[in-house]
Amino acid sequence: MTFYDEVGGRPTFERLVAVFYREVALDPVLKPMYPEEDLGPAAERLTWFLVQYWGGPTTYGEQRGHPRLRMRHVPFHIDPDARDRWLRHMRTALDEVQLSPLHEATLWDYLERAAYAMVNTFEPSGIGAGPQGRPTLEHRAAPESTETT
């Protein structure tokens, strides 16, 4: 059995992602990072990614190719504040899903490592340029072709 199977399959990841995006929709720092007004497509992509990562169907790879998480997130101003907000919303989601202690700890460990790996600037949002001279969110519209996971 895979982790995916042990935690209840796709429905568990759908619940996790639904709660996460419920919280993101209310977050003034994270919400503007999503180019689509409707967070549904982003939720579907994250669900596909988590399902595949944890041993479920490979829809993410079939639809989007290799995850390349760092590369996909480069256009966004992800500082420690954004990382911590992301983690706070994931923590809320994980608490609501109520996995067994072992599964919860395993998933949380991964989510923390992933969130820390996505940080691409230590400049606070709205001050100067982002990493590699990119403007921060307050100074540009999100590119139409860029999608977050």
HULIN-V658734 format. One record per residue. RES is the residue in one letter. SS is DSSP state (2 for helix, 1 for strand, 0 for the rest). Layout:
RES_SS / RES_SS
//
This chain:
M_0 / T_0 / F_2 / Y_2 / D_2 / E_2 / V_0 / G_0 / G_0 / R_2 / P_2 / T_2 / F_2 / E_2 / R_2 / L_2 / V_2 / A_2 / V_2 / F_2 / Y_2 / R_2 / E_2 / V_2 / A_0 / L_0 / D_0 / P_0 / V_0 / L_0 / K_2 / P_2 / M_2 / Y_0 / P_0 / E_0 / E_0 / D_0 / L_0 / G_2 / P_2 / A_2 / A_2 / E_2 / R_2 / L_2 / T_2 / W_2 / F_2 / L_2 / V_2 / Q_2 / Y_2 / W_0 / G_0 / G_0 / P_0 / T_0 / T_2 / Y_2 / G_2 / E_2 / Q_2 / R_2 / G_0 / H_0 / P_0 / R_0 / L_2 / R_2 / M_2 / R_2 / H_2 / V_0 / P_0 / F_0 / H_0 / I_0 / D_0 / P_2 / D_2 / A_2 / R_2 / D_2 / R_2 / W_2 / L_2 / R_2 / H_2 / M_2 / R_2 / T_2 / A_2 / L_2 / D_2 / E_2 / V_2 / Q_0 / L_0 / S_0 / P_2 / L_2 / H_2 / E_2 / A_2 / T_2 / L_2 / W_2 / D_2 / Y_2 / L_2 / E_2 / R_2 / A_2 / A_2 / Y_2 / A_2 / M_2 / V_0 / N_0 / T_0 / F_0 / E_0 / P_0 / S_0 / G_0 / I_0 / G_0 / A_1 / G_0 / P_2 / Q_2 / G_2 / R_0 / P_1 / T_0 / L_2 / E_2 / H_2 / R_0 / A_0 / A_0 / P_0 / E_0 / S_0 / T_0 / E_0 / T_0 / T_0
//
